[in-house]
Amino acid sequence: MRDTSVSLSGVRLDNPVIPASGCFGFGYVMSEYYDLDILGSISIKGTTLSPRAGNPLPRVAECPEGLINSVGLQNPGVHKVVSEELPKLRKVFHKPVVANISGFSIDEYVEACRVIDGAEEVGIIELNVSCPNVHGGGMSFGTQPESVAEVVKAVKEVVTKPLYVKLTPNVTDIVKIACAAEDAGADGLCLINTLLGMRIDTKTRRPVVANKVGGFSGPAIFPVAVRMIWQVASAVNIPIIGCGGVSTADNVIEMMMAGATAVEVGSANLVNPYACKDIIEALPSRMEKLGIASLSDIIGAALPR
């Protein structure tokens, strides 16, 4: 019997597979495809303090081995998520969820996290620091160690549940950002978010996405994610949720060997709605073939000794 269970800051997962925020909605709509309780957890759609209509259309551009999206955090706002979306999910998923929270000021982050922290369905809060700071010249919170530390410290004062910080790869040194989050009190990290990308329509000579640029995700970014997870895991002492281009059970194992404790699956769900189910079902046989008795034993196996 192969042991696929892992633990994130005291939250036990039957397996390390988590559908990533933005690629699984609020989860419950996916229950028509399979029993969601086979999942380790679910990272729900990115949520903000106030409702957001999102960016203008078109929002998506296909690419070889991936896609670019600029949805713009469309969501009904944290109060409706707590009162309407999470209760719907609770009917079909009976495990703690990961709540992905975004904000455009420290006050917004703090209040949204305070509200979501009170939801019984939530086990972990995932802080998306890739948003622009409207009070800091529009620069993303996640690109400067100081701004990451500031928002983490502020949020930690109002939440009781583990706080994981989702890091952007669009920085010069992600290790400095990760260490700043850890020093500020983060309980864990999640990396990587999408890489910035662009497609141009050669007929119209205009960007395909209305927002011009968007987040590039998919299998093409997997090696970048593995490299960054390995670098960060070598420098911090808090758990990491790995993400970026994961589409197979072998990808999960590789990312865990790089230092991830759990793994989020994003764009693969848009290609194959059964992607997470397929990965979970394939894990035991891949573990057996690789001589792995417990997934917990391979976390960080490739790190410097």
N, C-alpha and C positions, 0 to 999 in steps of 0.2 A: 504494500500500500504506500503510495507516494504522498507526502505531506505538502500540499500547496499553500497552506495557511501562512499568513504574515501578520505583523502587528505594526500599526502606525500610531505612535504616541498613546498606546494603551487601547486603541480601537482595533479589535481583531477582525481580519478579513479572511474569509474562507479560501480565497485565492487573490493574487495581486492585480487582477484585471479590473480596470475602472474605465468605463466610457468617459471620454474627455468632454469638458464643458464646451458647448457650442456645436457638438456633433451628435447629440442625443436628445435635444430638447430638454424638457423637464422629466423625461424618462418614461412616463406612463404610456405615451403613444406607442412605444416600442414593445409593449406587452402583448400586442397582437402577433408578434413574430416568435417569441419564446418566453419561457418563465424567467423573469428578471432576477429571481432570487438565486440564480446560479452565479451572478456577478459578485465580485468582491465588494464593490460599492458603485455609486453613480455620482459623477461630478455634474451637477445640474447647470442649466444654461446660465451664462453670466448675468448677474443681477446687480442693479444699481438702486440707489435710494429712491429716485423718482422714475416713473415710466419713461421709456425711450422708444421712439418710432423707428430708430435705426437710420442707416445711410440711404441715399437715393439709389434706385436701380440703374444699371445692373450692378450686382454686388459680387458676382463670382466669375472667375476666368479659369478655364481649364489649362493645365500645363502638362508636359510630359512628366510622369511620375509624381503628380500632385495637382494642387489647385491653389488659386489665390482667392481669398475672400475678404470682403470689407462690409460685413453685416452691420457693424456699428452698435453692437450691444443692444439690439432690440429686445425689450423685455417689459413686463407690466409693472415693474417697481417692486421693492422688497416686501411691502405690506401685502400686496396681492399674492406674491409668491408664497408667503407664509400662510395666508388665509385660504388660498384657493389651489395653487399648484402643488404644494407639498402634501396636502391631504389627499389629492388625487393620486399622487405617487405612492403614498402610504398604503393604498388599497391593493397595489400590485407588487410592492417592493418592501420587504420587512427587515431591512438592515439600515444602519446609519449611513447617511449620504454626505457627500462633500459639497459644500455650498460655495460656489465661485462668486466672489464679490468684487465689483469695480467701483471706482469713484473718480471725481474730477477735482476734488479738494480733500484735505485731511478730514474736515468736518463731515463730508459725505461718506467717506470710508468708515469713520467712527460710528456714525448713526446707523448706516446700513448693516454693519457688523453687529452692533448692539441688538438690532431687531432680529437678525437671523440667528443670533446666539441663543435666543429664547425658544427657537423652534425645536420640538422634541425629535423631529426626524433627522436633524443635523448632528453629525458626529465630528466633522472637521470643517473649519472655515478655510477656504483657499483664496488668498488675497491676490487679485490680478493687478500688479503694479505697472502694467504696460500702458495705462491710460495717461493722457496729457494732463499736467497740473495747470489748471486755469489760473492759479495764483502764482505760478512759477514760470511764466513766459511760454507756457504751452509744452514745455519739455516733459517727456514721459517720466513719471515717478521712478520707474525702474532703471533709469540710465545713470543715476547718481547715487553713490553709497549713502550720502547724507540724507537725501529725500526718502530713500527706502527705510533707513533707520528711523526717521521722523514719523512716518506713517505706521510702521510696525509698533513703535513705542506707544503711540496714541491709541491704536486699536487694542493692544494688549491690556490696556487699563480698563476696557469695558467688556471684554469677553472672558468666558470661563472655559470654552472649548479649545482644543488644539488649533493653533494658527499656522497655516502653511503659506509661504509666499511663492507665488508663481512668477518666475523670472523670465525676462525677455532676453533673447540671444543677441539682440541688436545693440551690443555694447562692446567696448574694447577689451574689458577684463571682467568676465562674469564671476570670477572667484572673489574679487573685491566686493561685488554687490552681494554675493551669497554670505560672505563673512560679516558684512554690515547687518544683514537681516538676522543672522544668528546672534550677533552681539547685542542687537536691540531686543532680543527675546523671542524670536520666531521659534516655534516648536518643530518646524520642518520646512522643506522647500519643495517646489514643483518646477521642473524644467525639462524641456524648453518650450516657451511659447513660440509663435510663428515667426519666421524670418520675413522681413519686408521684401516685397516683390512687385513686379509690374509686367503687364502684357499690353502690346499695342496692336490695334487692328490695322493691318497694312492697307486695307481698302479705304477706311475713313481717315487713317493717319492720326487717330485719337486713341487714348488709353481705353482698354476694354471695360475696366471697372470705373464707375462714375466718380468714385473717390480718388481715382488715378492710381494710388498704390493700395496694397492690401497685404494680408498675412499669407505667406507661402507655407503650405503644409503638405504632407504626404511622404511616401517612401524616400524621396530624394533627400530629405533633411535628416534621415535616421543616423547616418554617420556623424553629422554635426552634433546631434543630440547626445549620442554615446560619448563623444569626445568631451563635451561640456559637463556631462554628468560625472565622468571619470575625474575631470579636473576639480570639480566642486567637492565630490565625495572625498577626494584626497586632502581637502582643506578644512572641512567642517565635521562636527560631531552630532549632527541632527539628521533625522531620516529624510530621504529624498523620494518623491514620486517622480518617476521618469516619464517623459512623453516626447513625441516627435517622430512621426513616420513609422510607428509600430503597426505591423499588419500580420505577424505570425507568432506562433509560440516560441520559435527560436529567437525572434526579436526580443520577446519578453525576457528570456533567459540571458541573452547577451546584455541587455540593459541592466538587469539585476547584477550581473557580474561586474559591470562598470560602477555599481554603487547604489542603484535604486532599490528601495524596499518594495515598492509597488509601481505599477505601470499603467498609464492612461493610454487609451486607444481612441484616436480622433477621426481623421479623414477616412480611415478604412471603413467606418460605419456608413459613410455616404455612398461608398461603392458597393458594399455588401452589408445589409442590415444584420446579418448573422455573424459578423466579424468577431465580436467579443465571445460569443458562444463557441464558435469554431476554435478560437485560440484556447479557451478554457478546456474544451474537450480534448485538444491535442497535447496539452501540457504533460499529463501523466506519462504518455508513451514517449515523449521527447525526453522527459526526466529519466525514464528507465534506460533509454538508449545511451544517454550521457552519464549514467551512473550517479544520478542525483537522487538522494533519498528525501531530502527536504529542501524546499526553495530557500528557506531562511539561511541554510548553510552556504549558499552561493552569493549572498549579498556582498558586493565588494571583492569578490574573489580575484578580480584582475587588478586590484589596486596595488601600489608599491608596498612591499613587505619590509 
